[in-house]
Amino acid sequence: MLLDSLIDRKDMLNSPPIYRQCALLKAQLLKYHDIRDAGGFPVIKSTKKTFSKGDSSETVPIVREWLYIPVRLPVKKGLSVMDESLAAGIKKFQQRIGLKVDGIIGQQCLHK
């Protein structure tokens, strides 16, 4: 894959961009390269299918930590209740990847 080769060849990422979109893509590739080098995204496992505002679970802090990486959601260590800030982060994530924007953590938001 071409994009994978761009990630592994940092010299290609340092060349001047031809189009604005190239510069944006390079910036995102570098960001995800750094995420990979830092251990990647945390794995989210849950037996519950959905989480709504006010729900409490041991899965909620993991989702919050996961969302911190792409959305920069404030991490509230140990908070296991889905609050307004987490629902807002879920909405940003859903909008970014083309899901129904409802602020509910569903199976499309969870990866296993």
C-alpha positions as CSV (number, residue, x, y, z in Angstrom):
1,M,0.0,0.0,0.0
2,L,1.2,3.4,-0.9
3,L,0.1,5.1,2.3
4,D,1.9,2.4,4.4
5,S,5.1,3.1,2.5
6,L,4.7,6.8,3.2
7,I,4.5,6.1,6.9
8,D,7.6,4.0,6.9
9,R,9.6,6.4,4.8
10,K,9.8,9.6,6.7
11,D,12.0,11.2,4.1
12,M,9.0,11.2,1.7
13,L,6.9,12.9,4.5
14,N,9.5,15.7,4.7
15,S,9.4,16.7,1.0
16,P,7.5,19.9,0.1
17,P,3.8,19.2,-0.7
18,I,2.4,19.8,-4.2
19,Y,-1.2,20.3,-3.1
20,R,-2.7,21.5,0.2
21,Q,-4.4,18.1,0.6
22,C,-1.0,16.4,0.4
23,A,0.3,18.5,3.3
24,L,-2.8,17.6,5.4
25,L,-2.5,13.9,4.6
26,K,1.2,13.9,5.5
27,A,0.4,15.6,8.8
28,Q,-2.2,12.9,9.6
29,L,0.1,10.1,8.6
30,L,2.8,11.5,10.9
31,K,0.3,11.8,13.7
32,Y,-0.8,8.2,13.3
33,H,2.8,7.0,12.9
34,D,3.5,8.7,16.3
35,I,0.4,7.0,17.8
36,R,1.6,3.6,16.6
37,D,5.1,4.2,18.0
38,A,3.6,5.1,21.4
39,G,1.7,1.8,21.6
40,G,-1.3,2.5,19.4
41,F,-4.9,2.8,20.4
42,P,-6.1,0.9,23.5
43,V,-8.2,-2.2,22.7
44,I,-11.9,-1.8,23.8
45,K,-13.7,-5.0,24.9
46,S,-17.3,-4.9,26.1
47,T,-20.1,-7.3,26.6
48,K,-22.6,-4.4,26.6
49,K,-23.7,-3.3,23.1
50,T,-24.3,0.4,23.7
51,F,-23.5,3.2,26.1
52,S,-25.5,6.4,26.6
53,K,-25.0,9.5,28.6
54,G,-25.3,8.5,32.3
55,D,-24.3,4.9,31.8
56,S,-21.5,3.5,34.0
57,S,-19.1,0.7,33.0
58,E,-15.4,-0.3,33.2
59,T,-15.5,0.2,29.4
60,V,-16.2,3.9,29.6
61,P,-12.7,5.0,30.8
62,I,-11.1,3.0,28.0
63,V,-13.4,4.7,25.4
64,R,-12.4,8.0,27.0
65,E,-8.7,7.2,26.7
66,W,-9.2,6.0,23.1
67,L,-11.0,9.1,22.1
68,Y,-8.2,11.3,23.6
69,I,-5.9,10.2,20.8
70,P,-7.9,11.4,17.7
71,V,-10.3,13.9,19.2
72,R,-8.2,15.3,22.1
73,L,-11.0,14.6,24.6
74,P,-10.0,15.6,28.1
75,V,-9.1,12.4,29.9
76,K,-10.8,12.2,33.3
77,K,-8.9,9.4,35.0
78,G,-11.0,6.8,36.7
79,L,-14.4,8.3,35.6
80,S,-16.5,5.4,34.6
81,V,-19.7,7.3,33.9
82,M,-20.5,8.5,30.4
83,D,-20.8,12.3,30.8
84,E,-21.6,15.2,28.5
85,S,-17.9,15.7,27.5
86,L,-17.6,12.0,26.5
87,A,-20.9,12.2,24.5
88,A,-19.6,15.3,22.7
89,G,-16.3,13.5,21.9
90,I,-18.3,10.5,20.6
91,K,-20.4,12.9,18.4
92,K,-17.1,14.4,16.9
93,F,-15.8,10.9,16.3
94,Q,-19.1,9.8,14.6
95,Q,-19.2,12.8,12.4
96,R,-15.5,12.4,11.4
97,I,-16.0,8.8,10.2
98,G,-19.5,9.2,8.7
99,L,-21.7,7.5,11.3
100,K,-25.1,8.6,12.6
101,V,-24.2,11.5,15.0
102,D,-26.1,10.6,18.2
103,G,-23.5,10.6,21.0
104,I,-24.2,6.9,21.8
105,I,-21.3,4.5,21.9
106,G,-22.5,1.6,19.8
107,Q,-20.8,-1.4,18.1
108,Q,-19.6,0.8,15.2
109,C,-17.7,2.9,17.7
110,L,-16.3,0.0,19.6
111,H,-13.6,-2.1,18.0
112,K,-12.6,-5.6,19.2
